[in-house]
């Protein structure tokens, strides 16, 4: 009887996995045709099918596992798409835009969260999390209007990459504070040493990859060998990061950074993407499953306040960067507004915060609201700034 029960549970989970994928695909296609991000549709699918509305799908170990794989794959791909040499060579305006975006966002979000919660760790976690950005939506809009090769677009893309590095670095400290509750000079020094050690190990492994592993990758002959190697390396480096006291997704991101230096980078991206296609939607659906709609009024109120602060924080960052570039006010505003979307990365950190117990249901749901609002509003803001409301060139 036990065996039958286990098989039945697995079969049910397979059915629910298939249902979630199918409905999330339908939602993604619908929102794409409406000119919105698929992320919104897939999170809303989770809210709709979840325990608080239709009750068809409940968070469980299998969904959490697939979701975790989706998050790791997402950050692995983000690392693969990062050219660290370009970031290091980027001009002052790129650095100012990224640092400004993080600084102004934290400056505006932190006091709001602290006034509402009187919780230092929560305030730091939420404000640093909202300092992240999602460039995929912005790239799509710039491409739609034929502006992807413009000077502003290049500054924005490089700044978004640098922004992610800043946020991940800051979150290492905030997550450690959340876990240990220690904020002493000794603890800060300890975490700094761990971070430096982690970076040094990553750099050394990156050099070793380039010298020794890169030539061997071209000699792999078994079917799917390259992708199996890359995916397993991402998982194992995520585990190594967890042993160092960091989140596994940070390890996956840095694994991607190392692999970005190999000759077969484009083949790796092409091969690893299908894993993301069938796991990332579940990650987004799983986000929605955990949104408690019974407290939606509170979440909407907090989320709206945070969204205003998060949007203004990024827009403000465009002005000092624009001053360096000596561009007009509208173009400066465009630089900052392009960094407004918060999507996948913020949702990953929101999930981690919920698992750590840093975020409760209202704050977790509020971050999801920020993602939905900023993702919805960004196309409207950017289209106005790019062409003053005109239609894109055919």
Beta strands, then each sheet from edge to edge (+ up, - down):
end
